[in-house]
Amino acid sequence: MAPVQTLDNNKFVETRFGKQLKPSSKSTTYDDVAENYDGQYRFAPIQEAQVSRAMIKRYFETMYDRAISDVVIVGAGSAGLTCAYHLASTRPDLKITIIEANVAPGGGAWLGGQLMTPMVIRKPADRFLQEICVPYEDEGAYVVVKHAALFTSTLLSRVLAMPNVVMMNATAVEDLIIHEDHAGQQRVAGVVTNWTLVALNHDTQSCMDPNTITCPVVVSATGHDGPMGAFSAKRLVSAGLLKELGNMRGLDMNRSEPAIVNNTREVAPGLIMAGMELSEHDGKNRMGPTFGGMIGSGIKAAHEALRVLDSVNVVEGKVVSTI
Ligand code: AHZ
């Protein structure tokens, strides 16, 4: 499948974590600038409008560009971020856009269980920790990262440093684009977005219309709880594409983790579901505070996305035929 548009490779440099943005070549010397901590620290001069335009230009150019993406990932928890990392590093040519409703990405992966800091990950998902260079203690069947935030902040920084990834946080997916495709099938063809603060206020203000991102594949990893948990699973039901929610079952670590990883799949044409959202869709057990299943599901979702992309022809973000 051809990417929607090619990325400008001249802007990037190869590092041990893959391609990263080159530092800007625009450097002006200001004589009166000084990094001096003896009371003489002096900044380069700036106009307020420069700051505004520096943000606005980049943000809205990015939005314009990503109105057509190759893959949209909904939710930047442990499953969504792992999917983004695997997908973006395997296919640096794909435009991957992450939409995260919260201001702070990371979902529930800033802590382990009952607000404690260590994070438990069952083998073989420890291989992913080695890949992204997160240290851990090996306890045999499982490993422990000293603080869940070490995992999440490392993963987040690796993902955001990749040139083909864009993340829009404080932005909610509040609906799915659903088209009839070339074969007459209902297909998820993108996402409907709004600022989260707007999405949370539809019952206090009259119609505040959303925006859209068109793409051939959506990966939904919105978790099972939180203000918008299991968003796409619930929308599939109300859109008539799923008869009813399976509803997440009680905690069983040994049943849950393999079930989530092995069932991560395209649940409706164009929509792959990953992480704990799948437990609500399928009626699978929860695992509580062990995160190997989220890593495995994120990687499986990336494989599924590539399988879908390789099986369709896409024009302007729309699937026009199968290969
Ligand atoms: O903010 C949500 C979170 O960061 C985001 N999200 C939810 N709805 C959204 C929407 N638009 C945009 N409509 C949305 N973003 O999705 C992210 C979900 O992260 P998570 O950590 O809640 O889910 P996960 O499946 O990646 O990880 C689940 C971790 C759990 S829960 C659990 C248990 O309860 O037993 N065990 C584990 C390991």
py3Dmol code that shows the C-alpha trace and the ligand (Angstrom):
import py3Dmol

protein = """\
ATOM      1  CA  MET A   1       0.000   0.000   0.000  1.00  0.00           C
ATOM      2  CA  ALA A   2       1.373   3.401  -0.910  1.00  0.00           C
ATOM      3  CA  PRO A   3       1.591   5.961   1.899  1.00  0.00           C
ATOM      4  CA  VAL A   4      -0.717   8.958   1.517  1.00  0.00           C
ATOM      5  CA  GLN A   5       2.170  11.407   1.206  1.00  0.00           C
ATOM      6  CA  THR A   6       5.892  10.918   1.647  1.00  0.00           C
ATOM      7  CA  LEU A   7       7.688  12.367   4.675  1.00  0.00           C
ATOM      8  CA  ASP A   8      10.523  14.853   4.013  1.00  0.00           C
ATOM      9  CA  ASN A   9      13.567  12.690   4.835  1.00  0.00           C
ATOM     10  CA  ASN A  10      15.972  15.652   4.746  1.00  0.00           C
ATOM     11  CA  LYS A  11      14.532  16.853   8.041  1.00  0.00           C
ATOM     12  CA  PHE A  12      15.580  13.704   9.921  1.00  0.00           C
ATOM     13  CA  VAL A  13      18.729  12.065  11.201  1.00  0.00           C
ATOM     14  CA  GLU A  14      19.385   8.328  11.998  1.00  0.00           C
ATOM     15  CA  THR A  15      19.905   7.579  15.707  1.00  0.00           C
ATOM     16  CA  ARG A  16      19.979   4.314  17.701  1.00  0.00           C
ATOM     17  CA  PHE A  17      16.228   4.754  18.234  1.00  0.00           C
ATOM     18  CA  GLY A  18      15.550   5.235  14.518  1.00  0.00           C
ATOM     19  CA  LYS A  19      14.986   8.454  12.613  1.00  0.00           C
ATOM     20  CA  GLN A  20      14.630  11.609  14.696  1.00  0.00           C
ATOM     21  CA  LEU A  21      14.104  15.255  13.800  1.00  0.00           C
ATOM     22  CA  LYS A  22      17.367  17.085  12.977  1.00  0.00           C
ATOM     23  CA  PRO A  23      18.162  20.037  15.216  1.00  0.00           C
ATOM     24  CA  SER A  24      17.266  23.263  13.404  1.00  0.00           C
ATOM     25  CA  SER A  25      20.048  24.756  11.303  1.00  0.00           C
ATOM     26  CA  LYS A  26      18.702  28.291  11.941  1.00  0.00           C
ATOM     27  CA  SER A  27      21.103  29.622  14.537  1.00  0.00           C
ATOM     28  CA  THR A  28      21.697  33.299  15.079  1.00  0.00           C
ATOM     29  CA  THR A  29      24.281  34.525  17.562  1.00  0.00           C
ATOM     30  CA  TYR A  30      23.124  37.149  20.032  1.00  0.00           C
ATOM     31  CA  ASP A  31      26.009  38.918  21.787  1.00  0.00           C
ATOM     32  CA  ASP A  32      24.007  39.745  24.899  1.00  0.00           C
ATOM     33  CA  VAL A  33      22.786  36.162  25.502  1.00  0.00           C
ATOM     34  CA  ALA A  34      24.415  34.483  28.479  1.00  0.00           C
ATOM     35  CA  GLU A  35      23.868  31.315  30.521  1.00  0.00           C
ATOM     36  CA  ASN A  36      25.242  32.790  33.693  1.00  0.00           C
ATOM     37  CA  TYR A  37      24.048  31.760  37.140  1.00  0.00           C
ATOM     38  CA  ASP A  38      25.755  34.603  38.994  1.00  0.00           C
ATOM     39  CA  GLY A  39      22.912  37.050  38.374  1.00  0.00           C
ATOM     40  CA  GLN A  40      23.745  37.748  34.686  1.00  0.00           C
ATOM     41  CA  TYR A  41      21.532  35.149  32.896  1.00  0.00           C
ATOM     42  CA  ARG A  42      20.285  36.836  29.681  1.00  0.00           C
ATOM     43  CA  PHE A  43      17.817  35.371  27.161  1.00  0.00           C
ATOM     44  CA  ALA A  44      17.700  35.976  23.415  1.00  0.00           C
ATOM     45  CA  PRO A  45      15.039  38.608  22.636  1.00  0.00           C
ATOM     46  CA  ILE A  46      11.530  37.544  21.563  1.00  0.00           C
ATOM     47  CA  GLN A  47       8.210  39.092  20.542  1.00  0.00           C
ATOM     48  CA  GLU A  48       4.995  37.644  22.006  1.00  0.00           C
ATOM     49  CA  ALA A  49       3.628  37.194  18.459  1.00  0.00           C
ATOM     50  CA  GLN A  50       6.614  35.019  17.544  1.00  0.00           C
ATOM     51  CA  VAL A  51       5.668  32.585  20.282  1.00  0.00           C
ATOM     52  CA  SER A  52       2.035  32.490  19.135  1.00  0.00           C
ATOM     53  CA  ARG A  53       2.981  31.997  15.513  1.00  0.00           C
ATOM     54  CA  ALA A  54       5.600  29.344  16.325  1.00  0.00           C
ATOM     55  CA  MET A  55       2.841  27.222  17.864  1.00  0.00           C
ATOM     56  CA  ILE A  56      -0.058  28.058  15.566  1.00  0.00           C
ATOM     57  CA  LYS A  57       1.859  27.485  12.333  1.00  0.00           C
ATOM     58  CA  ARG A  58       3.156  24.070  13.347  1.00  0.00           C
ATOM     59  CA  TYR A  59      -0.032  22.863  15.020  1.00  0.00           C
ATOM     60  CA  PHE A  60      -2.401  23.802  12.232  1.00  0.00           C
ATOM     61  CA  GLU A  61      -0.037  22.722   9.451  1.00  0.00           C
ATOM     62  CA  THR A  62       0.130  19.363  11.205  1.00  0.00           C
ATOM     63  CA  MET A  63      -3.662  19.188  11.519  1.00  0.00           C
ATOM     64  CA  TYR A  64      -4.009  20.078   7.838  1.00  0.00           C
ATOM     65  CA  ASP A  65      -1.514  17.402   6.863  1.00  0.00           C
ATOM     66  CA  ARG A  66      -2.965  14.720   9.142  1.00  0.00           C
ATOM     67  CA  ALA A  67      -6.564  15.264   7.983  1.00  0.00           C
ATOM     68  CA  ILE A  68      -5.570  12.268   5.891  1.00  0.00           C
ATOM     69  CA  SER A  69      -3.471   9.768   7.854  1.00  0.00           C
ATOM     70  CA  ASP A  70      -2.373   6.197   7.188  1.00  0.00           C
ATOM     71  CA  VAL A  71      -3.276   4.954  10.679  1.00  0.00           C
ATOM     72  CA  VAL A  72      -5.098   6.704  13.522  1.00  0.00           C
ATOM     73  CA  ILE A  73      -4.527   5.286  17.009  1.00  0.00           C
ATOM     74  CA  VAL A  74      -7.203   6.291  19.509  1.00  0.00           C
ATOM     75  CA  GLY A  75      -5.894   6.374  23.078  1.00  0.00           C
ATOM     76  CA  ALA A  76      -2.295   6.762  24.281  1.00  0.00           C
ATOM     77  CA  GLY A  77      -2.331   4.249  27.136  1.00  0.00           C
ATOM     78  CA  SER A  78       0.123   1.352  27.311  1.00  0.00           C
ATOM     79  CA  ALA A  79      -1.597  -0.555  24.479  1.00  0.00           C
ATOM     80  CA  GLY A  80      -1.955   2.428  22.118  1.00  0.00           C
ATOM     81  CA  LEU A  81       1.600   3.690  22.713  1.00  0.00           C
ATOM     82  CA  THR A  82       3.127   0.231  22.217  1.00  0.00           C
ATOM     83  CA  CYS A  83       1.184  -0.098  18.978  1.00  0.00           C
ATOM     84  CA  ALA A  84       2.419   3.326  17.842  1.00  0.00           C
ATOM     85  CA  TYR A  85       6.049   2.453  18.652  1.00  0.00           C
ATOM     86  CA  HIS A  86       5.987  -0.873  16.815  1.00  0.00           C
ATOM     87  CA  LEU A  87       4.102   0.477  13.821  1.00  0.00           C
ATOM     88  CA  ALA A  88       6.138   3.646  13.454  1.00  0.00           C
ATOM     89  CA  SER A  89       9.495   1.913  13.815  1.00  0.00           C
ATOM     90  CA  THR A  90       8.539  -0.947  11.450  1.00  0.00           C
ATOM     91  CA  ARG A  91       7.074   1.353   8.795  1.00  0.00           C
ATOM     92  CA  PRO A  92       8.710   4.813   8.964  1.00  0.00           C
ATOM     93  CA  ASP A  93       6.876   5.726   5.746  1.00  0.00           C
ATOM     94  CA  LEU A  94       3.424   5.620   7.379  1.00  0.00           C
ATOM     95  CA  LYS A  95       1.750   8.695   8.816  1.00  0.00           C
ATOM     96  CA  ILE A  96       0.594   7.600  12.247  1.00  0.00           C
ATOM     97  CA  THR A  97      -1.650   9.961  14.175  1.00  0.00           C
ATOM     98  CA  ILE A  98      -2.453   9.379  17.853  1.00  0.00           C
ATOM     99  CA  ILE A  99      -5.526  11.028  19.347  1.00  0.00           C
ATOM    100  CA  GLU A 100      -5.541  11.185  23.143  1.00  0.00           C
ATOM    101  CA  ALA A 101      -8.445  12.642  25.105  1.00  0.00           C
ATOM    102  CA  ASN A 102      -6.469  13.494  28.225  1.00  0.00           C
ATOM    103  CA  VAL A 103      -4.031  16.369  28.580  1.00  0.00           C
ATOM    104  CA  ALA A 104      -1.498  13.851  29.933  1.00  0.00           C
ATOM    105  CA  PRO A 105      -0.981  10.843  27.645  1.00  0.00           C
ATOM    106  CA  GLY A 106      -0.168   7.453  29.242  1.00  0.00           C
ATOM    107  CA  GLY A 107      -3.608   6.269  30.404  1.00  0.00           C
ATOM    108  CA  GLY A 108      -3.374   4.021  33.465  1.00  0.00           C
ATOM    109  CA  ALA A 109       0.324   3.241  33.028  1.00  0.00           C
ATOM    110  CA  TRP A 110       1.769   5.885  35.352  1.00  0.00           C
ATOM    111  CA  LEU A 111       1.306   3.575  38.336  1.00  0.00           C
ATOM    112  CA  GLY A 112       1.059  -0.151  39.081  1.00  0.00           C
ATOM    113  CA  GLY A 113      -1.783  -1.512  41.237  1.00  0.00           C
ATOM    114  CA  GLN A 114      -3.609   0.392  43.989  1.00  0.00           C
ATOM    115  CA  LEU A 115      -1.637   3.542  43.170  1.00  0.00           C
ATOM    116  CA  MET A 116       1.702   1.835  43.985  1.00  0.00           C
ATOM    117  CA  THR A 117       4.666   2.704  41.796  1.00  0.00           C
ATOM    118  CA  PRO A 118       6.289  -0.598  40.647  1.00  0.00           C
ATOM    119  CA  MET A 119       5.050  -2.099  37.366  1.00  0.00           C
ATOM    120  CA  VAL A 120       4.882  -5.881  36.823  1.00  0.00           C
ATOM    121  CA  ILE A 121       5.299  -7.290  33.308  1.00  0.00           C
ATOM    122  CA  ARG A 122       5.050 -11.017  32.550  1.00  0.00           C
ATOM    123  CA  LYS A 123       7.494 -12.698  30.213  1.00  0.00           C
ATOM    124  CA  PRO A 124       7.891 -12.734  27.224  1.00  0.00           C
ATOM    125  CA  ALA A 125       6.782  -9.056  27.101  1.00  0.00           C
ATOM    126  CA  ASP A 126      10.059  -8.093  28.852  1.00  0.00           C
ATOM    127  CA  ARG A 127      11.634  -8.209  25.370  1.00  0.00           C
ATOM    128  CA  PHE A 128       9.874  -4.931  24.602  1.00  0.00           C
ATOM    129  CA  LEU A 129      11.482  -3.329  27.675  1.00  0.00           C
ATOM    130  CA  GLN A 130      14.888  -4.354  26.321  1.00  0.00           C
ATOM    131  CA  GLU A 131      14.004  -2.879  22.941  1.00  0.00           C
ATOM    132  CA  ILE A 132      13.121   0.530  24.353  1.00  0.00           C
ATOM    133  CA  CYS A 133      15.914   0.359  26.979  1.00  0.00           C
ATOM    134  CA  VAL A 134      13.858   0.334  30.200  1.00  0.00           C
ATOM    135  CA  PRO A 135      15.744  -1.342  33.095  1.00  0.00           C
ATOM    136  CA  TYR A 136      13.989  -3.912  35.294  1.00  0.00           C
ATOM    137  CA  GLU A 137      14.504  -6.573  37.966  1.00  0.00           C
ATOM    138  CA  ASP A 138      14.154 -10.130  36.677  1.00  0.00           C
ATOM    139  CA  GLU A 139      11.996 -12.255  38.984  1.00  0.00           C
ATOM    140  CA  GLY A 140      11.863 -15.360  36.756  1.00  0.00           C
ATOM    141  CA  ALA A 141       8.377 -15.545  35.232  1.00  0.00           C
ATOM    142  CA  TYR A 142       7.949 -11.803  35.403  1.00  0.00           C
ATOM    143  CA  VAL A 143       9.993  -8.601  35.629  1.00  0.00           C
ATOM    144  CA  VAL A 144       9.462  -5.457  37.687  1.00  0.00           C
ATOM    145  CA  VAL A 145      10.155  -1.895  36.523  1.00  0.00           C
ATOM    146  CA  LYS A 146      10.945   0.220  39.589  1.00  0.00           C
ATOM    147  CA  HIS A 147       8.366   2.887  38.642  1.00  0.00           C
ATOM    148  CA  ALA A 148       5.593   2.569  36.058  1.00  0.00           C
ATOM    149  CA  ALA A 149       6.358   6.154  35.036  1.00  0.00           C
ATOM    150  CA  LEU A 150       9.824   5.051  33.901  1.00  0.00           C
ATOM    151  CA  PHE A 151       8.184   2.699  31.396  1.00  0.00           C
ATOM    152  CA  THR A 152       5.563   5.182  30.258  1.00  0.00           C
ATOM    153  CA  SER A 153       7.806   8.231  29.996  1.00  0.00           C
ATOM    154  CA  THR A 154      10.442   6.257  28.068  1.00  0.00           C
ATOM    155  CA  LEU A 155       7.902   4.772  25.673  1.00  0.00           C
ATOM    156  CA  LEU A 156       6.238   8.145  25.196  1.00  0.00           C
ATOM    157  CA  SER A 157       9.534   9.867  24.434  1.00  0.00           C
ATOM    158  CA  ARG A 158      10.556   7.163  21.941  1.00  0.00           C
ATOM    159  CA  VAL A 159       7.182   7.406  20.199  1.00  0.00           C
ATOM    160  CA  LEU A 160       7.095  11.205  20.050  1.00  0.00           C
ATOM    161  CA  ALA A 161      10.668  11.406  18.738  1.00  0.00           C
ATOM    162  CA  MET A 162       9.712   9.394  15.659  1.00  0.00           C
ATOM    163  CA  PRO A 163       9.235  11.660  12.665  1.00  0.00           C
ATOM    164  CA  ASN A 164       6.218   9.812  11.308  1.00  0.00           C
ATOM    165  CA  VAL A 165       4.213  10.061  14.549  1.00  0.00           C
ATOM    166  CA  VAL A 166       1.954  12.951  15.497  1.00  0.00           C
ATOM    167  CA  MET A 167       0.094  13.045  18.797  1.00  0.00           C
ATOM    168  CA  MET A 168      -2.823  15.347  19.434  1.00  0.00           C
ATOM    169  CA  ASN A 169      -3.673  15.232  23.111  1.00  0.00           C
ATOM    170  CA  ALA A 170      -6.531  17.036  24.851  1.00  0.00           C
ATOM    171  CA  THR A 171      -8.415  15.896  21.736  1.00  0.00           C
ATOM    172  CA  ALA A 172     -11.191  13.322  21.881  1.00  0.00           C
ATOM    173  CA  VAL A 173     -12.523  10.938  19.304  1.00  0.00           C
ATOM    174  CA  GLU A 174     -16.239  11.569  19.683  1.00  0.00           C
ATOM    175  CA  ASP A 175     -17.462   9.470  16.769  1.00  0.00           C
ATOM    176  CA  LEU A 176     -16.284   7.203  13.969  1.00  0.00           C
ATOM    177  CA  ILE A 177     -16.554   7.870  10.235  1.00  0.00           C
ATOM    178  CA  ILE A 178     -18.491   4.902   8.849  1.00  0.00           C
ATOM    179  CA  HIS A 179     -18.821   4.579   5.064  1.00  0.00           C
ATOM    180  CA  GLU A 180     -20.247   1.975   2.772  1.00  0.00           C
ATOM    181  CA  ASP A 181     -17.128   0.671   1.025  1.00  0.00           C
ATOM    182  CA  HIS A 182     -16.548  -0.463  -2.566  1.00  0.00           C
ATOM    183  CA  ALA A 183     -18.044  -3.901  -1.728  1.00  0.00           C
ATOM    184  CA  GLY A 184     -21.152  -2.433  -0.056  1.00  0.00           C
ATOM    185  CA  GLN A 185     -19.819  -3.236   3.449  1.00  0.00           C
ATOM    186  CA  GLN A 186     -19.988  -0.798   6.378  1.00  0.00           C
ATOM    187  CA  ARG A 187     -16.370   0.267   6.972  1.00  0.00           C
ATOM    188  CA  VAL A 188     -14.753   2.450   9.614  1.00  0.00           C
ATOM    189  CA  ALA A 189     -13.084   5.086   7.457  1.00  0.00           C
ATOM    190  CA  GLY A 190     -11.652   7.466  10.045  1.00  0.00           C
ATOM    191  CA  VAL A 191     -12.419   9.314  13.250  1.00  0.00           C
ATOM    192  CA  VAL A 192     -14.469  12.326  14.292  1.00  0.00           C
ATOM    193  CA  THR A 193     -12.562  14.584  16.670  1.00  0.00           C
ATOM    194  CA  ASN A 194     -13.100  17.550  18.929  1.00  0.00           C
ATOM    195  CA  TRP A 195     -11.180  19.293  21.697  1.00  0.00           C
ATOM    196  CA  THR A 196     -11.898  17.172  24.790  1.00  0.00           C
ATOM    197  CA  LEU A 197     -13.170  20.204  26.691  1.00  0.00           C
ATOM    198  CA  VAL A 198     -15.705  20.711  23.912  1.00  0.00           C
ATOM    199  CA  ALA A 199     -16.585  16.995  23.783  1.00  0.00           C
ATOM    200  CA  LEU A 200     -17.326  17.087  27.530  1.00  0.00           C
ATOM    201  CA  ASN A 201     -19.634  20.083  27.141  1.00  0.00           C
ATOM    202  CA  HIS A 202     -22.113  19.007  24.482  1.00  0.00           C
ATOM    203  CA  ASP A 203     -24.880  19.052  27.076  1.00  0.00           C
ATOM    204  CA  THR A 204     -24.094  22.603  28.222  1.00  0.00           C
ATOM    205  CA  GLN A 205     -23.747  24.366  24.813  1.00  0.00           C
ATOM    206  CA  SER A 206     -25.716  24.036  21.597  1.00  0.00           C
ATOM    207  CA  CYS A 207     -24.154  22.231  18.650  1.00  0.00           C
ATOM    208  CA  MET A 208     -20.360  22.457  18.544  1.00  0.00           C
ATOM    209  CA  ASP A 209     -19.503  20.521  15.420  1.00  0.00           C
ATOM    210  CA  PRO A 210     -16.446  18.305  15.214  1.00  0.00           C
ATOM    211  CA  ASN A 211     -13.605  17.746  12.768  1.00  0.00           C
ATOM    212  CA  THR A 212     -12.513  14.555  10.981  1.00  0.00           C
ATOM    213  CA  ILE A 213      -9.446  12.493  10.118  1.00  0.00           C
ATOM    214  CA  THR A 214      -9.774  10.108   7.179  1.00  0.00           C
ATOM    215  CA  CYS A 215      -7.677   6.935   7.211  1.00  0.00           C
ATOM    216  CA  PRO A 216      -7.836   3.342   5.964  1.00  0.00           C
ATOM    217  CA  VAL A 217      -7.184   1.859   9.435  1.00  0.00           C
ATOM    218  CA  VAL A 218      -8.167   2.967  12.936  1.00  0.00           C
ATOM    219  CA  VAL A 219      -6.665   1.256  15.999  1.00  0.00           C
ATOM    220  CA  SER A 220      -8.884   1.810  19.021  1.00  0.00           C
ATOM    221  CA  ALA A 221      -7.184   1.402  22.420  1.00  0.00           C
ATOM    222  CA  THR A 222      -9.408   3.471  24.691  1.00  0.00           C
ATOM    223  CA  GLY A 223      -9.250   1.185  27.752  1.00  0.00           C
ATOM    224  CA  HIS A 224     -12.191  -0.078  29.776  1.00  0.00           C
ATOM    225  CA  ASP A 225     -12.759   2.798  32.178  1.00  0.00           C
ATOM    226  CA  GLY A 226     -12.431   6.566  32.403  1.00  0.00           C
ATOM    227  CA  PRO A 227     -14.843   9.189  31.051  1.00  0.00           C
ATOM    228  CA  MET A 228     -14.667   7.790  27.493  1.00  0.00           C
ATOM    229  CA  GLY A 229     -13.574   4.195  28.144  1.00  0.00           C
ATOM    230  CA  ALA A 230     -14.320   1.527  25.523  1.00  0.00           C
ATOM    231  CA  PHE A 231     -15.407   4.330  23.232  1.00  0.00           C
ATOM    232  CA  SER A 232     -15.327   2.539  19.878  1.00  0.00           C
ATOM    233  CA  ALA A 233     -16.756  -0.708  21.256  1.00  0.00           C
ATOM    234  CA  LYS A 234     -19.773   1.239  22.550  1.00  0.00           C
ATOM    235  CA  ARG A 235     -20.109   3.159  19.287  1.00  0.00           C
ATOM    236  CA  LEU A 236     -20.080  -0.082  17.276  1.00  0.00           C
ATOM    237  CA  VAL A 237     -23.123  -1.167  19.293  1.00  0.00           C
ATOM    238  CA  SER A 238     -25.016   2.110  18.848  1.00  0.00           C
ATOM    239  CA  ALA A 239     -24.102   2.153  15.131  1.00  0.00           C
ATOM    240  CA  GLY A 240     -25.517  -1.354  14.674  1.00  0.00           C
ATOM    241  CA  LEU A 241     -22.161  -2.966  13.783  1.00  0.00           C
ATOM    242  CA  LEU A 242     -22.009  -4.997  17.021  1.00  0.00           C
ATOM    243  CA  LYS A 243     -25.048  -6.642  18.607  1.00  0.00           C
ATOM    244  CA  GLU A 244     -24.066  -5.966  22.207  1.00  0.00           C
ATOM    245  CA  LEU A 245     -21.063  -5.307  24.438  1.00  0.00           C
ATOM    246  CA  GLY A 246     -19.447  -8.445  25.851  1.00  0.00           C
ATOM    247  CA  ASN A 247     -18.724  -6.554  29.121  1.00  0.00           C
ATOM    248  CA  MET A 248     -15.449  -7.029  30.962  1.00  0.00           C
ATOM    249  CA  ARG A 249     -15.361 -10.062  33.267  1.00  0.00           C
ATOM    250  CA  GLY A 250     -13.718 -10.492  36.702  1.00  0.00           C
ATOM    251  CA  LEU A 251      -9.990 -10.578  37.318  1.00  0.00           C
ATOM    252  CA  ASP A 252      -8.034 -13.638  36.161  1.00  0.00           C
ATOM    253  CA  MET A 253      -4.454 -12.831  35.196  1.00  0.00           C
ATOM    254  CA  ASN A 254      -3.746 -16.190  33.574  1.00  0.00           C
ATOM    255  CA  ARG A 255      -6.872 -16.198  31.421  1.00  0.00           C
ATOM    256  CA  SER A 256      -6.939 -12.512  30.643  1.00  0.00           C
ATOM    257  CA  GLU A 257      -3.519 -11.608  29.275  1.00  0.00           C
ATOM    258  CA  PRO A 258      -3.262 -14.275  26.542  1.00  0.00           C
ATOM    259  CA  ALA A 259      -6.947 -13.738  25.655  1.00  0.00           C
ATOM    260  CA  ILE A 260      -6.420 -10.019  25.062  1.00  0.00           C
ATOM    261  CA  VAL A 261      -3.229 -10.477  23.027  1.00  0.00           C
ATOM    262  CA  ASN A 262      -4.467 -13.389  20.927  1.00  0.00           C
ATOM    263  CA  ASN A 263      -7.841 -11.764  20.178  1.00  0.00           C
ATOM    264  CA  THR A 264      -6.465  -8.359  19.232  1.00  0.00           C
ATOM    265  CA  ARG A 265      -7.877  -8.056  15.731  1.00  0.00           C
ATOM    266  CA  GLU A 266      -9.898  -6.126  13.174  1.00  0.00           C
ATOM    267  CA  VAL A 267     -13.266  -6.228  14.961  1.00  0.00           C
ATOM    268  CA  ALA A 268     -15.081  -4.390  12.176  1.00  0.00           C
ATOM    269  CA  PRO A 269     -13.797  -3.531   8.681  1.00  0.00           C
ATOM    270  CA  GLY A 270     -11.207  -0.777   9.157  1.00  0.00           C
ATOM    271  CA  LEU A 271     -11.249  -0.934  12.990  1.00  0.00           C
ATOM    272  CA  ILE A 272      -8.651  -2.822  15.016  1.00  0.00           C
ATOM    273  CA  MET A 273      -9.226  -3.054  18.754  1.00  0.00           C
ATOM    274  CA  ALA A 274      -6.416  -3.384  21.312  1.00  0.00           C
ATOM    275  CA  GLY A 275      -5.809  -3.375  25.066  1.00  0.00           C
ATOM    276  CA  MET A 276      -8.554  -3.377  27.679  1.00  0.00           C
ATOM    277  CA  GLU A 277     -11.167  -1.951  25.323  1.00  0.00           C
ATOM    278  CA  LEU A 278     -11.228  -5.446  23.853  1.00  0.00           C
ATOM    279  CA  SER A 279     -12.271  -6.931  27.216  1.00  0.00           C
ATOM    280  CA  GLU A 280     -15.464  -4.836  26.998  1.00  0.00           C
ATOM    281  CA  HIS A 281     -16.003  -5.746  23.335  1.00  0.00           C
ATOM    282  CA  ASP A 282     -15.445  -9.486  23.748  1.00  0.00           C
ATOM    283  CA  GLY A 283     -16.430 -10.079  27.379  1.00  0.00           C
ATOM    284  CA  LYS A 284     -12.939 -11.100  28.514  1.00  0.00           C
ATOM    285  CA  ASN A 285     -11.465 -11.081  32.022  1.00  0.00           C
ATOM    286  CA  ARG A 286      -9.402  -8.206  33.366  1.00  0.00           C
ATOM    287  CA  MET A 287      -5.840  -8.813  34.534  1.00  0.00           C
ATOM    288  CA  GLY A 288      -5.370  -6.020  37.061  1.00  0.00           C
ATOM    289  CA  PRO A 289      -1.880  -4.544  37.455  1.00  0.00           C
ATOM    290  CA  THR A 290       0.204  -6.670  35.087  1.00  0.00           C
ATOM    291  CA  PHE A 291       1.057  -4.964  31.818  1.00  0.00           C
ATOM    292  CA  GLY A 292       2.536  -7.652  29.514  1.00  0.00           C
ATOM    293  CA  GLY A 293      -0.879  -8.131  27.920  1.00  0.00           C
ATOM    294  CA  MET A 294      -1.048  -4.452  26.945  1.00  0.00           C
ATOM    295  CA  ILE A 295       2.408  -4.625  25.339  1.00  0.00           C
ATOM    296  CA  GLY A 296       1.568  -7.833  23.472  1.00  0.00           C
ATOM    297  CA  SER A 297      -1.792  -6.452  22.355  1.00  0.00           C
ATOM    298  CA  GLY A 298      -0.223  -3.210  21.118  1.00  0.00           C
ATOM    299  CA  ILE A 299       2.317  -5.127  19.026  1.00  0.00           C
ATOM    300  CA  LYS A 300      -0.374  -7.483  17.687  1.00  0.00           C
ATOM    301  CA  ALA A 301      -2.511  -4.460  16.759  1.00  0.00           C
ATOM    302  CA  ALA A 302       0.432  -3.060  14.782  1.00  0.00           C
ATOM    303  CA  HIS A 303       0.766  -6.386  12.923  1.00  0.00           C
ATOM    304  CA  GLU A 304      -2.975  -6.330  12.198  1.00  0.00           C
ATOM    305  CA  ALA A 305      -2.805  -2.760  10.918  1.00  0.00           C
ATOM    306  CA  LEU A 306      -0.001  -3.703   8.524  1.00  0.00           C
ATOM    307  CA  ARG A 307      -1.953  -6.743   7.354  1.00  0.00           C
ATOM    308  CA  VAL A 308      -4.967  -4.556   6.574  1.00  0.00           C
ATOM    309  CA  LEU A 309      -2.858  -1.898   4.828  1.00  0.00           C
ATOM    310  CA  ASP A 310      -1.167  -4.552   2.697  1.00  0.00           C
ATOM    311  CA  SER A 311      -4.528  -5.959   1.604  1.00  0.00           C
ATOM    312  CA  VAL A 312      -6.176  -2.802   0.253  1.00  0.00           C
ATOM    313  CA  ASN A 313      -5.692  -0.064  -2.307  1.00  0.00           C
ATOM    314  CA  VAL A 314      -6.059   3.411  -0.866  1.00  0.00           C
ATOM    315  CA  VAL A 315      -6.717   6.731  -2.571  1.00  0.00           C
ATOM    316  CA  GLU A 316      -6.721   9.921  -0.474  1.00  0.00           C
ATOM    317  CA  GLY A 317      -7.058   7.871   2.712  1.00  0.00           C
ATOM    318  CA  LYS A 318     -10.040   5.872   1.439  1.00  0.00           C
ATOM    319  CA  VAL A 319     -10.037   2.163   0.693  1.00  0.00           C
ATOM    320  CA  VAL A 320     -11.076   1.868  -2.947  1.00  0.00           C
ATOM    321  CA  SER A 321     -10.496  -1.849  -3.538  1.00  0.00           C
ATOM    322  CA  THR A 322      -8.911  -4.966  -2.074  1.00  0.00           C
ATOM    323  CA  ILE A 323      -5.689  -6.459  -3.468  1.00  0.00           C
TER     324      ILE A 323
END
"""
ligand_1 = """\
38
AHZ
O -7.623 8.980 27.990
C -7.705 7.614 27.634
C -6.439 6.821 27.968
O -5.282 7.621 27.913
C -7.780 7.437 26.107
N -9.135 7.599 25.537
C -10.275 7.020 25.992
N -11.310 7.376 25.215
C -10.828 8.196 24.252
C -11.414 8.894 23.164
N -10.625 9.675 22.394
C -9.287 9.764 22.653
N -12.715 8.801 22.890
C -9.440 8.338 24.466
N -8.680 9.114 23.679
O -7.387 6.090 25.902
C -6.370 5.757 26.839
C -6.635 4.354 27.339
O -5.548 3.975 28.142
P -5.725 2.901 29.314
O -4.441 2.835 30.044
O -6.979 3.177 30.056
O -6.018 1.536 28.469
P -5.034 0.394 27.964
O -5.929 -0.641 27.344
O -3.926 0.942 27.144
O -4.392 -0.169 29.314
C -5.185 -0.768 30.268
C -4.352 -1.060 31.496
C -5.016 -2.008 32.427
S -6.565 -1.777 33.026
C -6.482 -3.237 33.918
C -7.607 -3.681 34.778
O -8.495 -2.841 35.071
O -7.636 -4.859 35.126
N -5.322 -3.831 33.779
C -4.485 -3.174 32.933
C -3.111 -3.666 32.629
"""
view = py3Dmol.view(width=600, height=400)
view.addModel(protein, "pdb")
view.setStyle({"model": 0}, {"cartoon": {"style": "trace"}})
view.addModel(ligand_1, "xyz")
view.setStyle({"model": 1}, {"stick": {}})
view.zoomTo()
view.show()
